[in-house]
Amino acid sequence: MEEKMSEEVSDFLKRVAIGAGALAVSERKKLSSDDIASKATAKDIVTVADKRVEEYIVGEIRKAFPDHGVWGEETGVSAPDAVYRWVIDPIDGTSSFAHDQRYYSVSIALQKNGETIAGAVYAPRLDELFFADATGAYLNGEPIAASKRSKLIECILATGFACIRANAVKNNLEYLPRILPKLRDIRRCGSAALDLCYVGCGRYDGFWELDLQLYDVAAGAFIARQTGCVISDLDGGDHVPENGTVAINRYIRDEFFEAMHG
C-alpha cells in the first residue's frame, strides 16, 4: 500500500478534486431555492450540490482505496480506526456557491495516523488547483511560496466569521478592532480552504478564524505549511482548529500575536 500511495495519490487527488469541482459547477447551473436548506441556523446552509459532490468524492475513494477511512462534512466519519483517512469539504464556501459567487472550493486532504500527508484545494470557477505533498506546494503545477513581508502594516490578512454563523459566545468580533488598524487591508471571501492557500502562495500574508472544523482546514493548512507558513491556534499553540486557526508568514508572526492579544 505504501508503494501504491506514493505512486498514485498525487494524480488521484488532483483528478478527484478537479472532477468534484466540475460537478459543483454543473450542479450550480441547475440549483433552485428548493435545493438549499438550513443547518443549525438560517445562516448556515447546505445544498443538494454539497451532498452530490461529496458522494462523488467518497465514491472515487471507495473504488481506489476501499480500506481507507473518510471524514466528510456531509457524510460524517467512517472507519475511524483506519490508518489512512480522507478529510473532505465538498464545497467550502457554500454561501458563495449558493449566491453564484466564484469564491468557493473543493477541499480534500489525506491523513496517515491523524497527520495530513497530502492535500488538494480546487476553485473551479477560478480554475486554480492548489496541491501539496512531501515534495512541496503547487498552484496549477507551479511551485508556490509564502510572502516575505516583515511589517504588519504592509500586510493583507484574511479572516472569516464561522463563529458568528454558529452563534458562538467567543467570536471574531473581539479581535477585529485590535488587528485591523495595524494592517494595510483585510479580506473576507468565505472559503477558509482557499484563504489558507492564498496565504501559502503569498496573495495574503496571513489568515485567522474561529469555530472551523477539521474538514475546513486540513488540506489548506497543510498546503500553507508546506510553503513555510506558521500554522497554529489563536494562542500560538497546536490546538487547531479547536482553539482557532492561524496561518501566517513567519516574518510577521510575533507582531501578529502581539496585536491580537495586546
N, C-alpha and C positions, 0 to 999 in steps of 0.2 A: 504493500500500500504506500509506503514512503516513496518508493521509486515512481509509482504511478502518480502520486500527488505532485512530485517535483517536476514531472514532465507535462502534466495536463492541467493543473489548477489555474495557471495564468490564462490560458486560452479559454478554459471553461468559464471562469469568472467574467472575462471580457465579453464572451459570446452571450452569456445569460443576461448580463447587465444591459447590453445593447438590445437584446431581444425583448426584455422586460420594458425597456424604455419605449421601444416601437409599439408594444402593446398598449402602454399607457397613453401614448399619443392617439392611437386608433380608438381607444375607449373614450377619450375625452371628446372626440368628434360627435359621439352619439349620446353623451351624458345629458340626462334631464334632471329636473329638480326631484323627481321621484327616486332617483338613484343616489341621493345624498341623505345621510341620516346622522343624527347627533349621537355622540358617545355619552360621557358623563354630563356634559353641559352643551348648550346650543353652540358655543364657540368651538367645541372640539368635535370635528366631523369625520366621517368615514364615507367613502363612496363605493359603489359596486366595483369600480375600477381597481381600488386598493385591493379588494379581495381577489379579483381575477388575476391581477398581476402577481400577487403572492402565490396563488395557486399554480401559475406558470412556473415561477422560480422553484417552488418546492417540488413540482413535478420533474423538473430537469435535474434537481439534486437527487431525487429518489432513483432516477434512471442511472445516473453516473456514479453515485456513491450511496448505495442503499443502506449501508451500515452507519451512516453519519446522522448526528442529531441536528435538529433545526430549532431555532427560536425566531419565530416570525411575529411581527406586530399584530397581525390579524389572526393567526392560527395558534399562537402560543408555543409552548415548549414540547418537543418530542424527544425521546431517547436521551434524557438528561445526563445519563452516565456515559454516553459515547465519548471517545477520545476526541473526535473531531465534531465540531458544531458550526453550523452556518447561522449567522445572525442577520436578519432581513428586515429592512423597512421598504416595502414595495413602492410607496410614493411618499417621500419625505418632503413635506410642504403641501399637504392636501388642500389647504385653503387656497394657496396659489393655483393649484391644479383646478379646483372647482371653479375659481373665478377666471379661468382661462389666461392666467399669467405664466410666464416662461420659467420662473424660478422655482422649480421642483426637481427632484432627483430620485433615482433608484439607488438604494444603498445595500450592499452585500459584503459581509465580512466572513472570513473563515478563521475559526479558532481551534487551537490544539491545547487540550487540557486547560481551557479557560483563557489562554493568551492568544490574541489576534496575530495571525501569521501572514495574512493577505487580505486585501480589501479592494473593492471597486465601487465608485460612485459615478453614475451616469446621469447627465442632464440632457434629456432627449431633445428638448426644444432649442437648446443651445449647441447641441451636438458636441458635448465635451465629456470625455471619458477619463476620469482620474483612476489610477490604479497604483497599487504598491505591493511589493513583496520584499523578501530579504535583499534583493538587489538594489532597491531604491524606490522612488516615486516618480510617476509619469503622468503627463497630460497628453492624450492622443498620441502616445508613443514617445514623446519627447521628455527628457528629464526635467524636473522642476525643483525649485529651491525656495526656501523661506526668505523674506525680506531681511535686510541688514540695517534698517533704520534704528538708530540708537537713542532718539529723543522722542518721548511720548507725544509731545506737541506736534511732531511731524507725522504722526501715525493716524491711519484709519483703522478703527476696530469695528467689529460686528457683534451684534447680540440678538437675543430673541426673548419671547415672553410666554414660553410654555407654562411658566408659573402662574401667570395671570389667567391663562386659559383654564388651568386646573383649579383656580381659586385658592392657591396655596397661601398660607399665612405669611411665610417667609418668601419674599418675592424680589424681583429685579429692580423695583422702583427705588429701593434704598441705595442702590449702587449707582444709578444714572447720574444724580447730581454730584456725586463725588468724582466720577471719572470724565464726564462729558466736557467740563471746562478745560480739561488738561489734554484734549485730543484735537487733532486737525479736523476730524469729522467722524461720523458714526454711520453705520449701515444696519438696516433691519429688513431682511428679504424673505425669511420664512422657512428656509431649509437648513437645519443645523449641519447636516452631512455636507452640503455644498459649501456652507460658510467655512467649515473646517478645511476643506480642500483649498478654498481661496486663501486661507492663511498659509497653507502648505506651498502654494505657488507664488506667494508674495503680493497678491492683489490686496489682501488685508494684512495688517501687522499683528492682529490678534482677534480672538473671539472668546466670549464667555456667555454662559446661560445656565439657568437653574431648571430643575424639575424635568430634565430629559431622561430618557430610558436608554438602555444599552443599545438597542437596535437603532436609535437615532444617531449614535456617535461611534459605534465600533469601527466601521470602515473609515469614516472621515478622520477620526483621531489618529488611527494608525497611519493613514496617508500623510497627515501633517507631521507626525512624529518621525517618519522616515525622511523628512526633509530637514530635520534638525530642530523643529519646534519643541518647546516645552509643553507637555501635556500634564495638567494637574487639576485638582479640585479648587474651589474658591479660596481655600486656606493654604494653597501651595502643597497639599498632600496628595495622596494617591487614591482617595475615595471618589473615583469618577465612575458613573455620573451621580452617585447618591448625594454627594455634597457639592454638586455643581460641576461644570465642565469648563476648563480654560485651555485654550491653545494660543501660544504667544511666541513671538520670536525671542530668542534668548537674550538679545541686547536690551530689551525694554522690560524684561521680566520683573526685576526688582522695583522699578519705578511704577509699573502697573499695580503690583500688590500693595505698594505704599499708598498709592492713590485710592485703591479700593477699600483699604482698611484704616486709612489715616483719619 
